């Protein structure tokens, strides 16, 4: 990823993706990603983790980094930035779909336009395949996802658009068990769940 990474007073010990949280805020470049990591203090030996850490990636589209970080109207988001860190630039292309494909697989797959999975799919692999192989569960929470595997590309109902749900574009991999709704039509994850 391009851009700067702000690493607070803690140093990273382990980074495993255990939870993916993707929120949809538009269709331009991504403005912010927050990562929560398992950490240990510098100079202290790290203990073996008994479980994988929870990692959350929050995508804020159609907002510049400066519009989010330091914005006094977003105190909770900024508390997360201060505690865990952020990445200021993650856009690889335009429009949204290649950015989401790049985030989940490391490739923008010939830079496709926003399209639907009925028109084009990708073989992968995606990072969630590696998590599954390692026995690590993951979830992706999509804002206003009406039903699992929904292919709507019109932001209706609500804010869901399949172009912001890259997991629907891969020919292999979990679809319904790991993709959840976030927002008015669905619940939020229970405390302590992944």
C-alpha positions as CSV (number, residue, x, y, z in Angstrom):
1,X,0.0,0.0,0.0
2,X,1.1,3.5,-0.7
3,X,1.0,6.2,1.9
4,X,2.1,6.8,5.4
5,X,1.5,4.6,8.4
6,X,1.2,6.2,11.8
7,X,2.5,3.8,14.5
8,X,1.6,4.9,18.0
9,X,3.7,4.3,21.1
10,X,3.3,0.5,20.7
11,X,5.2,-1.8,18.3
12,X,3.7,-4.5,16.2
13,X,4.2,-8.1,17.3
14,X,1.8,-9.9,15.1
15,X,-0.5,-8.9,12.3
16,X,-3.1,-11.5,11.2
17,X,-6.3,-10.6,9.6
18,X,-9.1,-12.0,11.7
19,X,-12.0,-9.7,11.0
20,X,-12.6,-7.5,8.0
21,X,-15.0,-4.6,8.4
22,X,-15.8,-2.8,5.2
23,X,-18.2,0.1,5.2
24,X,-19.4,1.7,2.0
25,X,-19.3,5.5,1.8
26,X,-19.2,6.2,-2.0
27,X,-17.2,5.2,-5.1
28,X,-14.0,7.2,-5.1
29,X,-10.6,6.6,-3.5
30,X,-10.4,5.2,0.0
31,X,-9.6,7.9,2.6
32,X,-8.7,5.9,5.7
33,X,-7.9,2.5,7.0
34,X,-7.7,1.7,10.7
35,X,-6.0,-1.5,11.9
36,X,-6.2,-3.0,15.4
37,X,-3.2,-5.2,16.2
38,X,-1.9,-7.5,18.8
39,X,1.0,-5.6,20.3
40,X,3.7,-5.9,23.0
41,X,5.8,-3.2,24.6
42,X,9.3,-2.6,23.1
43,X,12.0,-4.6,24.8
44,X,9.6,-7.2,26.3
45,X,9.4,-10.6,24.9
46,X,6.1,-11.3,23.1
47,X,4.0,-14.1,24.5
48,X,2.6,-16.7,22.2
49,X,-1.0,-15.7,21.3
50,X,-3.6,-18.3,22.2
51,X,-6.0,-16.8,19.7
52,X,-5.6,-14.7,16.6
53,X,-6.0,-10.9,17.2
54,X,-9.0,-9.1,15.9
55,X,-8.2,-6.8,13.1
56,X,-10.6,-4.3,11.7
57,X,-10.2,-2.4,8.5
58,X,-12.6,0.5,8.2
59,X,-12.9,2.0,4.7
60,X,-14.1,5.6,4.4
61,X,-14.8,6.4,0.8
62,X,-15.3,9.8,-0.8
63,X,-13.6,11.5,2.1
64,X,-10.1,12.7,2.1
65,X,-7.8,11.6,4.9
66,X,-7.7,15.2,6.1
67,X,-11.6,15.3,6.3
68,X,-11.6,12.4,8.7
69,X,-8.3,12.5,10.8
70,X,-8.4,15.5,13.1
71,X,-12.1,16.2,12.4
72,X,-13.6,17.3,15.8
73,X,-17.0,16.0,14.7
74,X,-15.6,12.4,14.5
75,X,-14.2,11.9,18.0
76,X,-14.7,8.1,18.1
77,X,-13.0,7.5,14.8
78,X,-10.1,9.8,15.8
79,X,-9.7,7.9,19.1
80,X,-9.3,4.7,17.1
81,X,-6.7,6.4,14.8
82,X,-4.8,7.7,17.9
83,X,-4.9,4.2,19.5
84,X,-4.2,2.0,16.6
85,X,-2.9,3.9,13.6
86,X,-4.0,4.7,10.1
87,X,-3.0,4.6,6.4
88,X,-3.6,7.8,4.5
89,X,-3.5,6.5,0.9
90,X,-4.7,3.2,-0.3
91,X,-6.3,3.8,-3.6
92,X,-4.8,1.9,-6.5
93,X,-7.1,2.9,-9.3
94,X,-10.5,4.3,-10.1
95,X,-13.4,3.5,-9.7
96,X,-14.0,1.4,-6.5
97,X,-13.9,-2.2,-7.7
98,X,-10.2,-2.5,-8.5
99,X,-9.4,-0.9,-5.1
100,X,-11.4,-3.5,-3.3
101,X,-10.0,-6.3,-5.4
102,X,-6.5,-5.0,-4.7
103,X,-7.2,-4.8,-0.9
104,X,-8.4,-8.4,-0.8
105,X,-6.1,-10.1,-3.3
106,X,-3.1,-7.9,-3.9
107,X,-4.1,-7.4,-7.6
108,X,-6.3,-5.0,-9.4
109,X,-7.0,-7.7,-12.1
110,X,-6.5,-5.6,-15.2
111,X,-8.1,-2.5,-13.6
112,X,-11.8,-3.4,-14.3
113,X,-14.6,-0.8,-14.4
114,X,-17.3,-1.1,-11.7
115,X,-19.3,-4.0,-13.0
116,X,-21.2,-6.9,-11.4
117,X,-20.1,-10.4,-10.7
118,X,-22.5,-11.6,-13.4
119,X,-20.3,-9.8,-15.9
120,X,-16.8,-10.7,-14.6
121,X,-15.3,-12.8,-11.8
122,X,-11.7,-13.4,-10.7
123,X,-10.0,-16.6,-9.7
124,X,-8.1,-15.2,-6.7
125,X,-6.5,-16.1,-4.4
126,X,-7.7,-13.6,-1.8
127,X,-6.2,-13.1,1.7
128,X,-9.3,-14.7,3.3
129,X,-8.3,-18.0,1.5
130,X,-5.1,-18.0,3.6
131,X,-7.0,-17.3,6.8
132,X,-9.4,-20.2,6.1
133,X,-6.4,-22.5,5.4
134,X,-4.9,-21.5,8.8
135,X,-8.2,-22.1,10.6
136,X,-8.8,-18.4,11.3
137,X,-12.3,-17.2,11.0
138,X,-13.2,-13.9,9.4
139,X,-16.2,-11.7,8.7
140,X,-16.9,-8.9,6.3
141,X,-19.7,-6.5,7.3
142,X,-21.3,-4.7,4.3
143,X,-23.4,-1.6,5.0
144,X,-27.1,-2.3,4.3
145,X,-26.5,-5.7,2.7
146,X,-30.2,-6.8,2.0
147,X,-29.5,-10.5,1.8
148,X,-26.4,-12.7,1.6
149,X,-24.9,-12.8,-1.9
150,X,-26.9,-9.8,-3.0
151,X,-25.8,-8.6,-6.5
152,X,-27.4,-5.1,-6.3
153,X,-25.3,-2.4,-7.9
154,X,-27.6,0.6,-7.5
155,X,-27.3,1.6,-3.8
156,X,-30.8,0.5,-3.3
157,X,-32.1,-0.5,-0.9
158,X,-29.9,1.6,1.5
159,X,-26.2,2.1,0.8
160,X,-25.2,-1.4,-0.4
161,X,-23.5,-1.8,-3.7
162,X,-21.9,-5.0,-4.9
163,X,-18.9,-3.0,-6.3
164,X,-17.9,-2.5,-2.6
165,X,-18.2,-6.2,-1.8
166,X,-15.2,-7.8,-3.4
167,X,-15.8,-11.2,-2.0
168,X,-18.7,-11.6,-4.4
169,X,-16.3,-11.4,-7.4
170,X,-14.0,-14.4,-6.6
171,X,-14.9,-17.7,-8.2
172,X,-13.9,-19.6,-5.1
173,X,-14.2,-18.9,-1.4
174,X,-16.9,-18.4,1.2
175,X,-19.8,-16.2,0.4
176,X,-22.8,-16.5,2.8
177,X,-21.2,-17.6,6.1
178,X,-18.6,-14.8,6.3
179,X,-20.5,-11.9,4.6
180,X,-22.8,-10.1,7.0
181,X,-25.0,-7.0,6.9
182,X,-24.0,-3.9,8.8
183,X,-26.5,-1.1,9.4
184,X,-30.2,-0.6,9.5
185,X,-31.0,-3.9,8.0
186,X,-28.6,-6.0,9.9
187,X,-27.0,-6.3,13.3
188,X,-23.6,-5.4,14.5
189,X,-21.2,-8.0,15.7
190,X,-21.6,-9.0,19.3
191,X,-18.9,-7.9,21.7
192,X,-16.2,-10.6,21.7
193,X,-17.3,-12.2,18.5
194,X,-15.5,-12.3,15.2
